[in-house]
Amino acid sequence: MIVLLTDFSQSEYVGIMKGVIARISPKSQIIDLSHQIKTVKQGAWVLLQSYKSFPENTVFLCVVDPGVGSGRKPIIVKTKDYTFIGPDNGLLWKATSENLISDIREILSNKAISSTFHGRDVFAPCAARLDSGEKTESKTIKDIVKLDFKLDDRTGEIVHIDSFGNIITNLPHIGAESYFVSSGKFNEHLLFHKTYAEAKENELFLIEGSSKTLELSIKGKDASKVTKLNLGAEIDIR
């Protein structure tokens, strides 16, 4: 099984990568995790929250790669249960370190490679070969780029904004009935609700999401558009 995580949105690049995989490994099952990723950090968060839902030996093909064509390495990271493939820009660090890294390799290729589409020319062929049990040309390296989310007491960051406009932070719920939320020019006292049903229509509130962290939400509206809070912004909730 190959799981795709990219920043390709609705473009043809997703289909092209799937075509490359199908040509090399026709029996591979391909699952789309998300193609709406905006930043490397958002991709790292989505991968961290998602990978454990998949069966052992799944290959994660992750392409959120603003540095494509630069000196960053294309890598394979094997962990206790999975294989992760992608650029060495921090995208893979949180998920792979949590699942215990067992091997790190740099992908090697002697073929002509586009300077802008390593997803097609490097990562997809590698994922297809590994999923079908073949070897791919690579060499061992010692470490990968680390990427961490800001977390200092009750100050964290907005790590994800989902398709409903919910603003997801990396700060845990500490049992309070309400919190003061501050981020840039946004400063508001918000109630905490256990369920969406508890909130009033158009109310901005806090809820503990599926990632077990606090989220800002508005019943019936897009919280990110109403609050104008942005992905990656520092946020204090106390």
N, C-alpha and C positions, 0 to 999 in steps of 0.2 A: 504494500500500500504506500502511495506517495501523497503527501498532504502539501498543498500549495499555499504559501503566504507571500503576497506581493503588494507593491504600490502601483500596480498597473491599471487599476480601476476597470473601466469598461472597454479598454483598448484591445486590439487584436493580439497583443503580445502574449496574453494568457493562452489563447487558442494555439498560437505558434509553439509555445513551450509544450503544450499537451500533444501537439502533432509530433514533435521531436521525441517525446517519451514513447508515444504509441509506435513510432517507427522502430525504435530500439528494443522496446519491451512491450509488445502488444497485450500481454496478459496483466500488466500492472493496473491496479485499481487506483484512480486518481480522485482525490477529494479536495474541493476548494474550501479552505478555511476562511480567508478574506483576501480581497484585492483592493480594499479601500484604505489601506494604511497610508498615513501622511508623513510620518517621521520614523527614524530608526528606533527611537525610544518607544513610540507607540507600538511598533512591530514587536519589539522585545517584550512588552507587557502582554500583548495579545498571545504571543507564543507561550509565555510563562503560564498564563491562565488556561491555556487550551491543551497543551501537549499530553497531559495525563488522561485525557478523555479517549485517547487512541490506543489500539492494541500494541503490544510489544512488537518490536522490529519494524515499526512504521518509519518511513523515511520522510523527513520534513525538508521540503525544498523552499527556502526562504530567500526572496529577492526584494529587499528594500535597500537600494544601493546607490545613494546619491554620489558616491565616489567612484562609480564605474569608470574604468579606463585609467585610474590612478594607480599608485603603487600598492594599494591594499590587496591582500591575498584572497583568493577563492579557497575556501576550506571545507573539510569534512570533519565533523566532531562526533565521535561515537561515545555514547554514554551507557549506563547500565542496561537500559531498555530500548534505546532508540538510536537513530542516526540523523544528524542535522547537517544540512548543506547550505552554504550561503557565503556572503562576503564577510571578511574579518573586520567588521566595523563596530562590534559590540552587540549586534542584533541577536546573536546566539548565546551570549554569555549567561544570562540569568537562568534560562531554561536548562542549559547543558550543565551548569555548575550544580543546580538543584538536583538533577538526575545522576550526578556523579560521573564526571568525564573519565573515560578510560583510554582514549586515543585521539590525537589531533593530527590532521594531515593537510598539507597544501596540495590542491589539485594542480596537476601539470598537464600541459597540452602542447603538442607540436603543430596543431592545425591552425589555419588562419582564423583569427578571432576578431569579431567586431569590437570596436572601442566603446560601444554604447549598449550592447545587448548580450551581456554575459549570461543572462538567463537562458537564452537559446543556445549559445555556443559552448558554454562551460557547465553551468549548473544543471540544466535539464538532462543532458547526456549522462552526466555523472550519476544523477538520481536514478535514471532508468537502468543503468548498468548495475548499480548496487542493489536495486530492488529485485532485479532478475538473477541475482547471485553471481554476477560477473565482477571482475576486479577492474579498477580504474587506476590510471597512472597517477601516482601521488608520492609525496615524501613526508616523513614525520617532522613535525615542528613542536616546539616546547610549550607554547602558550598562545592564547588568543587575546584579542582586545577586550577589556572589561568595560562594562557600562552599568552604572548604578543609578537608581532613582533617588532624588533628594528625599531624605527622611531624617528630621532633626526634631525630636520631641513631638510637637503637634504641628510642625511645618513640613509639608510634603510638596507634591506637585500634581498637576492634572495630567494623568498618564494616558487617558483614552476618552474619546467622545464617541458614543455608539450611534447607530443609525437612527435612534429615537431622539438624539440630542441630549441624552443623559451625560452629565459631566462626572467622570469617574476619577477618583483620587487614589493615592496609595496609603491613605491614612485610615487606621482601624477605628471602628466604633468602640467607645470606652464606656458605654452604658448610660450616657447622659440623655435627658429628655429633649434638650435643645443645645445648640452650639452657636458661637459667634464665628462667622466665616469671613475671612479677609483675603483678598487677592487683588493687588493693584488698587484701582479706584472702587472696587466692589467691597462693601462692608455691610453685612446684614446678619441679624440674629434669626436663625432658622430652627424650626421644630424638627425633631426626628420622628419619623413614622416607621413602624415595622412592616407595613404593607402599603401599596399604592392606594388601596381602597380606603385607608384611613385619611388620606389627604383630601382637601377641598378642591373643587375645580379651579384651575389656574393658580393654585398655591405652589410657591417655590418651597421645597422642603428637602430634608436629608433622609436617605435610606441606606441600609446596608445591602450592597449588591451581591451578586453571585461570587465575586472575587473576595468577599468578606472585608471589603473596604467601603468607605463612605462615598456616596454619590449624591450630587445635586440633581434634582428632578422637578419638573413641573407637570402636574396632571393635565394632560390634554395639549401640551405645548412642547416646543423644542427649547430646553433650558439653556443650551449653548447660545442660541440666537437671542434669547431674551436677556440673559446676563452679560453677553458679549465676552465671556471668559474663554480663553484660548488654550488649546492643547500645548502642554509643556510649561504653562505658567506656574509659578510658585503659589501655594495656597496654604493658609493657616486656618485650622479648625480646632477651636478649644472651647 
